[in-house]
Amino acid sequence: MTPHLPRSLPPMLLAAMLCGAAADPGGARAADYTSADLGHALTPFGAIQAGNADGTIPAWTGGITTPPAGFSNGGPHIDPYAGEKPIFSITAANMSKYADKLTAGVQAMLRQYPSFRVDVYPSHRSFAAPAEILAAAVANAGTAHLAADGNQVLGAHTTIPFPLPKTGLELVWDHLLRWRGYQVRFTAYAANPLASGDYTLLKNQTELMIPYARGGSSESGVLTDYMIATISPPLYSGQLAVAIDHVDPGTHPRDSWIYNPGEQRVRRAPEVNFDTPNTQSDGLATDDDLDLFNGSPERFDWKLIGRQEFYVPYNDYDFGSPSHDYAEILKPHHVNPDLMRWELHRVWVLQADLKPDQHHIYAKRVFYYDEDSYEGLLADEYDHRGELWRVISGAPICYYELPVLTNSANLFYDLQSGRYSARGLRNHDTKLDFFGPVMQASDFTPEALRQAGVR
């Protein structure tokens, strides 16, 4: 991990961006901007620096770069907006009033579940990143380009390649290569409630290393190394999996292995990819649903719809608070809406249509990526009849100790079964550490998996 990175923008760069905010009302089209606007009318990541015309979306001023008083590394994340109350709530009864700012999936949730609700809070653009990451995004704007039919990026390093995305493929690569930190260790719970609300908690320990963020090149090498170990319940305890994603998945597909304690051996698992049912979701999510899309973009045609304003999950610190137990969070059909925070934000809308010669259980997917960070906030997924099938929701917070904005949990709603899967629950008996011993590539090999299984 790169140590001692500055936690905020250099004063001159921040001052330039704040001056640019007054000159840009936020109404310009993406095509009207150039790389000269980065750090002025646009943030270094290409978001419109200014707020919107009616003031319901504020200007970006650098995000949260200082932890609140009382926070300690590894401890619960203190909500910097804890004193705020909802401005209003959206239900099935009044959703038509807000339909232009509700995604198709959220509208479907409101119609299908009378208990579902969207509580809208004041908007805060809390995304922040170390100065080196922001500078790398600006540098990439002048050098990055697509190759291999869009399945590879050349000329980029460290973070998003296209702060001025002009095509759908450029935008999905911004999501895949966005700033997510250098490494993280965490324990968290997963659950797949039945329609009755009954559930079993699965506890996992995860290690994630992102070599690309350490100055790696988009032209070769590893994007992420990932290991997950199941701790409980006893039926699944001891199961291990490792996955290695390369920066150029078209040339180097994902490498993956699993260890089953019953077999006591490691075997390659090439099926951990694309639309394979995720093993811990009870069939309610695919492997490429995790992170609201991961892996190779090769099976879809990607269409950039543009930048729009939507009510999206954001700053969901209360959802992960230790003051709530899992029985309070996990309700029939969906998580407790009392604990979810929604805000109005500009998002990039991206549509993925399955190529005629490719196979996937989803025929169409629509993603809603945060304008500031390219984090996935919502996704709508359609079956081959054209029916909306699944809705994915994030629960993002800014981990201000690094800083990085990313989802604290992913929620996978299956509208056809009436069930859902929740991943990343960290309210109790969990840990998260961005600053532990530096991980190495040797920690993510079949031999490392075998040794971990023996222990």
C-alpha positions in Angstrom: 0.0 0.0 0.0 1.2 3.5 -0.8 1.7 5.1 2.7 0.9 8.6 3.9 -1.1 9.8 1.0 -2.5 13.4 1.3 -6.2 13.2 2.3 -7.4 16.2 0.4 -6.8 18.2 -2.8 -3.9 20.6 -3.1 -5.3 24.0 -2.2 -4.6 25.6 -5.6 -6.4 22.8 -7.4 -9.4 23.0 -5.0 -9.6 26.8 -5.3 -9.5 26.5 -9.1 -12.4 24.0 -9.0 -14.5 26.2 -6.7 -14.0 29.1 -9.0 -15.1 27.0 -11.9 -18.3 26.0 -10.1 -19.7 29.5 -10.3 -19.3 29.5 -14.1 -21.0 26.2 -14.8 -24.7 25.8 -13.9 -24.5 22.1 -14.5 -26.5 22.2 -17.7 -23.8 21.6 -20.3 -23.8 18.3 -22.2 -21.0 15.8 -21.7 -19.8 16.4 -25.2 -19.3 20.1 -24.5 -16.6 19.4 -22.0 -12.9 18.9 -22.7 -9.9 17.8 -20.6 -9.2 21.5 -20.0 -12.3 21.5 -17.8 -11.0 18.9 -15.4 -10.2 20.7 -12.2 -12.4 23.7 -13.1 -16.0 23.2 -14.4 -15.5 19.5 -13.8 -13.9 17.6 -10.9 -10.8 15.6 -11.7 -13.1 12.6 -12.1 -15.2 14.4 -14.7 -18.3 15.2 -12.5 -19.9 18.5 -12.9 -18.4 20.6 -10.1 -21.4 22.8 -9.7 -24.7 21.9 -8.0 -27.9 21.8 -10.0 -30.0 24.8 -10.9 -32.5 24.5 -8.0 -29.9 23.8 -5.4 -31.1 20.4 -4.4 -27.8 18.9 -5.5 -24.8 20.9 -4.0 -21.5 21.6 -5.5 -18.6 19.2 -4.9 -16.1 20.8 -2.5 -13.7 17.8 -2.0 -15.9 15.4 -0.1 -15.2 14.1 3.4 -11.5 14.0 4.0 -11.4 14.1 7.8 -13.0 11.5 10.1 -15.5 12.7 12.6 -14.4 13.2 16.2 -14.4 10.0 18.1 -13.7 7.7 15.1 -10.9 5.1 15.4 -9.6 2.9 12.5 -11.4 -0.4 12.4 -14.3 0.8 14.5 -17.9 1.6 13.5 -18.2 4.5 11.0 -19.7 7.5 12.7 -22.5 9.1 10.7 -21.5 12.7 9.8 -25.1 13.5 9.0 -26.8 11.8 12.0 -28.8 14.8 13.0 -30.7 15.1 9.7 -34.3 14.0 9.1 -36.0 13.0 5.8 -37.2 15.9 3.8 -40.1 13.7 2.4 -40.9 10.1 1.8 -41.9 8.4 -1.5 -44.4 5.6 -1.4 -46.6 3.8 -4.0 -49.3 6.4 -3.2 -47.3 9.5 -4.3 -44.6 8.0 -6.5 -46.1 9.5 -9.7 -45.1 12.9 -8.4 -41.5 11.9 -8.4 -41.5 9.4 -11.3 -39.0 11.4 -13.4 -36.4 10.9 -10.7 -37.1 7.3 -9.8 -35.5 4.4 -11.7 -37.7 1.7 -13.2 -36.5 -0.7 -10.6 -37.3 1.6 -7.7 -40.7 2.2 -9.1 -41.3 -1.5 -9.4 -40.3 -2.1 -5.8 -42.7 0.6 -4.7 -45.6 -1.0 -6.7 -44.9 -4.5 -5.7 -44.2 -4.0 -1.9 -46.5 -1.7 0.0 -44.0 -1.9 2.9 -41.2 -0.4 0.7 -40.5 3.3 0.9 -37.9 5.8 -0.2 -36.9 8.4 2.5 -35.2 11.3 0.8 -32.6 13.3 2.8 -30.6 16.4 2.0 -27.9 15.6 -0.6 -24.2 15.6 0.3 -21.4 14.9 -2.3 -19.2 13.1 0.2 -16.9 11.4 -2.4 -13.2 12.0 -1.7 -9.9 10.5 -2.9 -6.2 11.0 -2.3 -4.6 13.8 -4.4 -2.5 11.2 -6.3 -5.6 9.4 -7.4 -7.3 12.6 -8.6 -4.2 13.6 -10.5 -4.0 10.2 -12.2 -7.5 10.6 -13.5 -6.7 13.9 -15.1 -3.5 12.4 -16.6 -5.5 9.5 -18.0 -7.8 11.8 -19.9 -5.0 12.6 -22.3 -3.7 9.1 -22.9 -6.3 6.4 -22.4 -8.1 4.7 -25.3 -9.9 1.4 -26.0 -8.5 -1.6 -27.8 -9.5 -5.2 -28.5 -13.0 -4.3 -29.5 -13.4 -2.4 -26.2 -12.3 -5.3 -24.0 -9.0 -3.6 -23.1 -7.9 -0.1 -22.1 -4.5 1.2 -23.2 -2.6 4.2 -21.9 -4.2 4.5 -18.4 -2.9 3.8 -14.9 -4.1 3.8 -11.2 -7.7 4.8 -11.6 -10.5 5.7 -14.0 -9.3 5.9 -17.6 -12.0 8.2 -19.0 -13.0 11.1 -16.8 -14.8 12.4 -20.0 -16.6 9.2 -21.0 -18.1 9.5 -24.5 -19.2 5.8 -25.0 -20.8 3.1 -23.0 -17.7 1.0 -23.0 -15.6 3.9 -21.7 -18.1 4.4 -18.9 -18.2 0.7 -17.8 -14.4 0.7 -17.8 -14.5 3.8 -15.5 -16.6 1.7 -13.1 -14.3 -1.3 -13.3 -11.1 0.7 -12.8 -12.4 3.2 -10.3 -10.7 4.2 -7.1 -11.6 1.5 -4.4 -8.6 1.7 -2.2 -5.3 -0.2 -2.3 -6.4 -3.2 -0.2 -8.9 -4.0 2.5 -9.5 -6.8 5.0 -13.0 -7.2 6.4 -15.5 -9.6 8.0 -19.1 -9.3 7.1 -22.4 -11.2 7.0 -24.6 -12.3 4.1 -28.3 -13.4 4.3 -30.9 -14.6 1.8 -34.3 -14.1 3.6 -37.2 -16.2 2.5 -40.5 -14.5 1.6 -41.6 -15.2 5.2 -38.6 -13.2 6.4 -36.7 -16.2 7.9 -32.9 -16.2 7.2 -29.6 -17.7 8.1 -26.5 -15.5 8.5 -23.3 -16.5 6.7 -20.2 -14.9 8.1 -17.3 -14.3 5.7 -13.8 -13.0 6.0 -12.5 -11.2 2.8 -9.2 -10.0 1.7 -9.1 -7.7 -1.4 -6.0 -6.3 -3.0 -6.1 -3.8 -5.9 -2.6 -3.8 -7.6 -3.8 -1.5 -10.3 -4.4 1.3 -7.8 -0.8 1.1 -6.8 0.2 2.7 -10.0 -0.5 -0.3 -12.2 -0.9 0.0 -15.9 -4.1 -0.8 -17.7 -2.2 -2.6 -20.5 -1.2 -5.6 -18.4 -1.1 -7.0 -14.9 -3.7 -7.6 -12.2 -6.7 -5.4 -11.4 -7.8 -7.2 -8.2 -6.8 -10.2 -6.0 -9.7 -11.6 -4.0 -10.0 -14.2 -1.3 -13.1 -15.1 0.7 -13.3 -17.5 3.6 -16.6 -18.7 5.1 -16.5 -18.7 8.9 -20.1 -19.7 9.8 -22.6 -21.4 9.9 -20.8 -24.8 10.5 -22.3 -26.3 7.4 -20.2 -23.9 5.2 -17.3 -23.2 7.5 -13.9 -23.6 5.9 -15.0 -23.0 2.3 -12.4 -20.8 0.6 -12.3 -19.1 -2.8 -9.7 -17.0 -4.7 -10.3 -14.9 -7.8 -7.8 -12.9 -9.8 -9.1 -10.3 -12.3 -6.7 -9.0 -14.9 -6.8 -5.5 -16.2 -7.3 -6.9 -19.8 -9.9 -9.7 -19.3 -10.3 -10.2 -23.0 -6.8 -11.5 -23.2 -6.5 -12.8 -19.6 -9.8 -14.1 -18.3 -10.4 -14.4 -14.6 -8.4 -17.0 -12.7 -10.3 -18.6 -9.8 -9.9 -21.6 -7.5 -12.0 -23.0 -4.6 -11.2 -25.1 -1.6 -13.8 -27.4 -0.2 -13.0 -28.7 3.3 -14.9 -31.9 2.6 -12.7 -32.7 -0.3 -9.6 -31.1 1.3 -8.2 -30.1 -2.1 -8.0 -27.0 -4.3 -9.6 -27.1 -7.7 -9.8 -24.5 -10.5 -13.2 -22.9 -10.9 -13.5 -21.3 -14.3 -17.3 -21.1 -13.9 -16.9 -18.3 -11.3 -17.8 -15.7 -13.9 -20.5 -14.0 -15.9 -24.0 -15.4 -15.1 -23.0 -18.3 -12.9 -25.3 -18.2 -9.9 -23.4 -16.8 -7.0 -22.9 -19.5 -4.4 -23.8 -17.5 -1.4 -26.9 -15.7 -2.9 -29.1 -18.8 -3.0 -29.4 -18.3 -6.7 -30.7 -14.7 -6.3 -27.6 -13.0 -8.0 -25.1 -13.9 -10.6 -21.3 -13.8 -10.1 -21.1 -10.6 -12.3 -23.9 -8.9 -10.2 -21.5 -8.4 -7.4 -20.2 -4.8 -7.2 -23.2 -4.0 -9.5 -21.1 -5.5 -12.4 -17.7 -7.0 -12.4 -15.5 -8.9 -14.9 -15.3 -8.7 -18.6 -17.8 -6.5 -20.6 -17.5 -8.7 -23.7 -21.0 -10.2 -23.8 -22.9 -7.0 -24.0 -23.3 -4.0 -26.2 -22.9 -0.9 -24.0 -24.9 2.3 -24.6 -24.2 5.5 -22.8 -27.6 7.1 -22.0 -26.2 10.2 -20.3 -26.1 12.1 -17.0 -29.5 12.4 -15.2 -30.8 13.2 -11.7 -32.2 10.3 -9.6 -33.0 9.5 -6.0 -30.4 7.0 -5.1 -29.0 5.3 -2.0 -26.2 7.5 -0.6 -24.4 8.1 2.7 -26.0 5.1 4.2 -24.1 5.2 7.5 -27.1 4.4 9.6 -27.7 1.2 7.6 -24.4 -0.2 8.9 -24.7 1.2 12.4 -24.0 -1.2 15.3 -27.2 0.2 16.9 -29.2 -2.0 14.6 -29.3 -5.8 14.9 -29.8 -8.0 11.8 -33.4 -8.9 12.8 -34.2 -5.2 12.6 -32.5 -4.8 9.2 -33.6 -8.0 7.3 -37.4 -7.9 6.7 -39.6 -9.9 4.3 -39.1 -8.9 0.6 -36.6 -6.1 1.3 -34.4 -4.5 4.0 -36.0 -2.1 6.6 -36.7 1.1 4.7 -36.4 3.1 8.0 -32.6 2.5 7.9 -31.9 3.4 4.2 -31.0 6.9 3.2 -31.7 8.2 -0.3 -30.5 11.4 -1.8 -30.8 13.3 -5.1 -27.7 12.9 -7.2 -26.5 13.1 -10.7 -25.7 9.7 -12.1 -24.4 8.2 -15.3 -27.0 6.0 -16.9 -25.6 3.0 -18.8 -27.5 0.4 -20.7 -26.1 -3.1 -21.6 -27.8 -5.2 -24.2 -26.8 -8.8 -24.7 -25.1 -9.4 -28.0 -27.0 -11.7 -30.4 -24.2 -14.3 -30.4 -23.6 -14.4 -26.6 -25.3 -16.1 -23.7 -26.4 -14.6 -20.4 -29.5 -14.9 -18.3 -30.1 -11.1 -18.5 -31.1 -9.7 -21.9 -30.8 -6.1 -20.8 -29.2 -4.3 -17.8 -29.4 -0.6 -16.9 -26.8 0.7 -14.4 -26.8 3.9 -12.5 -23.3 5.0 -11.6 -22.4 7.8 -9.2 -21.3 10.8 -11.2 -18.6 11.7 -8.6 -17.0 8.2 -8.0 -18.4 5.8 -10.7 -19.6 3.6 -7.8 -22.6 1.5 -8.8 -25.7 2.8 -6.9 -28.6 1.0 -8.6 -29.1 -1.5 -11.4 -32.2 -2.9 -13.2 -31.9 -6.3 -14.9 -34.4 -7.7 -17.5 -35.1 -11.3 -18.6 -35.4 -12.5 -22.2 -39.1 -11.7 -22.2 -38.3 -8.0 -21.6 -39.6 -8.2 -18.0 -37.9 -6.5 -15.2 -36.4 -9.4 -13.1 -34.0 -8.1 -10.6 -33.1 -4.8 -8.9 -29.7 -4.2 -7.3 -29.1 -1.5 -4.7 -25.9 -0.3 -3.1 -25.5 1.3 0.3 -22.6 3.7 -0.2 -20.6 5.6 2.4 -17.4 7.5 2.3 -14.8 5.6 4.3 -13.2 8.9 5.4 -10.1 7.2 7.0 -8.6 6.5 3.5 -10.7 8.3 1.9 -12.8 6.3 -0.6 -16.5 6.1 -1.4 -17.8 2.6 -2.0 -20.8 0.5 -1.1 -20.9 -0.9 2.4 -23.4 -3.5 1.3 -25.1 -4.8 -1.9 -28.8 -5.8 -2.0 -30.1 -8.0 -4.7 -33.9 -8.0 -5.1 -35.5 -10.7 -7.2 -39.0 -9.4 -8.1 -40.2 -12.7 -9.6 -39.5 -14.8 -6.4 -40.2 -12.0 -3.9 -36.9 -12.7 -2.2 -33.6 -10.9 -1.9 -29.9 -11.4 -1.0 -28.0 -9.0 1.2 -24.2 -9.0 1.1 -21.7 -7.0 3.2 -23.6 -6.6 6.5 -21.2 -5.3 9.1 -23.3 -4.1 12.0 -22.0 -6.6 14.6 -19.0 -8.8 15.2 -17.2 -7.5 12.1 -14.0 -5.7 11.2 -12.7 -3.5 8.4 -9.1 -2.6 7.9 -7.5 -0.6 5.0 -4.1 -0.2 6.7 -3.0 -3.7 7.8 0.1 -5.5 6.6 0.7 -5.0 2.9 -0.8 -7.9 0.9 1.3 -9.7 -1.7 0.5 -11.6 -4.9 1.6 -14.7 -3.2 -1.3 -14.4 -0.8 -3.7 -15.2 -3.7 -2.5 -18.4 -5.2 -3.7 -22.0 -5.2 -0.9 -22.8 -2.7 -2.0 -20.0 -0.4 -5.5 -21.3 -0.7 -4.4 -24.8 0.2 -2.4 -23.6 3.2 -5.3 -21.6 4.5 -7.6 -24.6 4.1 -5.2 -26.8 6.1 -5.1 -24.2 8.9 
